[in-house]
């Protein structure tokens, strides 16, 4: 009978490419391996160990039960441990802000990143994508997009101390969201990138003649 006793490691990035060893008994090449229905790539097979390279799933899963089948006999495992796909996770932004015109070279620190990846910046209902220049497992380099005036918070202002009150754009925090477009897994750093408005004057503060 085919029996899976353990796997190592029990988790890996959503982008795949991790080598996972499946321990047990009754394995016989060729084998087919899937994690919760997500097919994996067998690398080597012995009677007690199978090594697979993880693949990039087309949905965003959590923990998935490991399943192995000896193809020629059709014998498969019943109960087995689970493998956990790790989603992108943002830890930090450097720098923490930039201009309304965009073009800030931003480094996003975190874990479980890869390519392809999409980075969106959103504030007050406006969302725009940055230009990703590089990504490793722990960092994403992206050039920030420009933001329209409508993305900014406003406050009342009265610089000339008359009876007419105007409006002033003020620095506004934008959400930064990373998305793996293949699996759909995302993570969002809420309001953590501070956009500085190009125009911070008090508008419409002059009373009409």
C-alpha positions in Angstrom: 0.0 0.0 0.0 1.0 3.6 -0.5 1.5 5.5 2.7 2.7 9.1 3.2 4.1 9.7 6.7 5.5 13.2 6.4 6.7 15.9 4.1 9.6 18.5 4.3 9.3 21.4 4.1 5.6 21.7 4.8 5.2 25.1 3.2 6.6 27.2 0.3 5.9 30.3 -1.8 2.8 30.6 -4.0 5.2 31.2 -6.9 6.4 27.5 -6.7 9.9 26.2 -7.4 10.4 24.8 -3.9 11.8 21.3 -3.5 9.6 19.2 -1.2 10.5 15.6 -0.1 7.6 13.2 0.6 8.5 10.4 3.0 6.6 7.1 3.3 6.5 3.7 1.7 5.1 1.9 -1.3 6.3 4.5 -3.8 7.0 3.1 -7.3 8.1 5.2 -10.3 6.4 6.7 -12.2 4.2 8.6 -9.8 1.8 11.5 -10.0 1.7 14.0 -7.1 -0.8 16.7 -6.4 -1.4 19.1 -3.5 -5.2 19.4 -3.1 -5.6 18.8 -6.9 -2.7 21.1 -7.9 -0.4 18.9 -9.9 3.3 18.9 -8.8 6.5 18.1 -10.7 8.2 14.8 -9.6 12.0 15.1 -9.6 13.1 11.8 -8.1 11.4 8.6 -6.8 12.5 5.8 -4.5 10.5 3.3 -2.5 10.4 5.6 0.6 11.0 9.1 -0.8 9.7 11.2 -3.6 11.0 14.7 -4.3 8.8 17.2 -6.2 9.2 20.7 -7.3 6.2 22.8 -6.5 4.2 24.5 -9.2 2.4 27.9 -9.4 -1.3 27.3 -8.7 -4.0 29.1 -10.7 -6.0 29.9 -7.6 -5.1 31.3 -4.2 -5.1 28.2 -1.9 -4.2 27.7 1.8 -3.2 24.3 3.2 -3.6 21.5 0.6 -3.6 17.7 1.3 -0.7 15.9 -0.4 -1.8 13.0 -2.7 0.5 10.5 -4.5 -0.5 7.8 -7.0 1.7 5.0 -8.5 0.7 5.5 -12.1 1.2 1.9 -13.4 -0.7 0.2 -10.5 -3.2 3.1 -9.8 -2.5 2.7 -6.0 -2.7 5.9 -4.2 -2.3 7.4 -0.8 -5.3 8.0 1.5 -4.5 10.1 4.5 -1.5 12.4 4.3 -0.1 15.7 5.6 -0.9 19.1 4.1 1.4 21.6 2.2 0.8 25.3 2.8 1.2 27.7 0.0 2.5 31.0 1.4 1.0 34.2 0.0 2.8 37.5 -0.7 3.3 39.5 2.5 4.4 43.2 2.8 6.6 44.2 5.7 7.9 47.6 4.8 8.2 50.5 2.3 11.3 52.5 1.6 10.9 55.5 1.2 7.6 55.9 2.9 6.4 58.7 0.6 6.8 60.6 -2.6 5.4 63.2 -4.9 2.1 63.4 -6.7 3.9 63.3 -10.0 5.1 59.7 -9.3 8.4 58.3 -10.4 9.6 57.5 -6.8 11.9 54.5 -6.7 10.1 52.4 -4.0 11.5 49.2 -2.4 8.8 47.0 -0.9 10.2 44.6 1.7 8.4 41.4 2.6 8.2 37.7 1.9 6.9 35.2 -0.8 7.2 37.6 -3.7 8.1 36.7 -7.3 7.4 37.5 -10.9 4.9 38.3 -12.3 3.6 40.7 -9.7 1.4 43.7 -9.8 1.7 46.7 -7.5 -1.3 49.1 -7.1 -1.5 52.4 -5.3 -5.0 53.6 -4.3 -6.4 56.5 -2.4 -9.9 58.0 -2.2 -11.3 55.7 -4.8 -8.4 56.2 -7.3 -6.2 53.2 -8.1 -3.2 53.2 -10.3 -0.5 50.6 -11.0 3.2 51.2 -10.4 5.9 50.0 -12.8 7.6 47.0 -11.4 11.3 46.9 -12.3 12.4 43.8 -10.4 11.2 41.3 -7.8 13.0 38.7 -5.6 11.6 36.6 -2.8 11.9 39.4 -0.3 11.9 42.7 -2.2 10.0 44.4 -5.0 11.4 47.4 -6.8 8.7 49.6 -8.3 8.4 53.1 -9.7 5.3 54.9 -8.2 2.5 56.1 -10.5 1.3 59.7 -10.6 -2.0 60.5 -8.8 -4.7 62.9 -9.8 -5.9 65.7 -7.5 -9.1 63.7 -6.8 -7.0 61.2 -4.8 -6.0 63.7 -2.2 -7.7 64.7 1.1 -8.6 68.4 1.4 -8.9 70.8 4.3 -10.5 74.2 4.6 -8.1 77.2 4.5 -8.3 81.0 4.7 -4.8 82.3 4.2 -5.8 85.9 3.7 -8.1 85.9 6.8 -11.2 87.3 4.9 -14.7 85.9 4.8 -14.0 83.6 1.9 -12.9 80.0 2.8 -10.9 77.9 0.3 -9.6 74.4 0.0 -6.1 73.0 0.3 -4.8 69.6 -0.8 -2.8 67.8 2.0 -0.5 64.8 2.0 -2.5 61.7 1.7 -1.8 58.0 2.5 -2.2 55.5 -0.3 -2.8 51.8 0.1 -0.1 49.7 -1.5 -1.4 46.3 -2.8 0.7 43.5 -4.3 -1.0 40.9 -6.4 0.2 37.6 -8.0 -1.9 37.7 -11.2 -1.7 33.9 -11.7 -3.1 32.8 -8.4 -4.8 36.0 -7.4 -3.2 36.1 -4.0 -2.8 39.6 -2.6 -1.5 41.6 0.4 -2.3 45.3 1.2 -0.3 47.8 3.2 -3.1 50.2 4.1 -2.4 54.0 3.9 1.3 53.5 4.3 2.7 55.4 1.2 2.3 59.2 1.7 1.7 61.2 -1.5 2.6 64.9 -1.3 0.4 67.1 -3.5 2.0 69.2 -6.2 -0.3 72.1 -5.4 -0.7 72.9 -1.7 -1.9 76.5 -2.1 -5.2 77.7 -0.6 -7.5 77.5 -3.7 -10.6 79.7 -4.1 -9.7 81.8 -1.1 -10.3 85.1 -2.9 -13.8 86.5 -2.7 -15.3 87.4 -6.1 -15.4 91.2 -6.8 
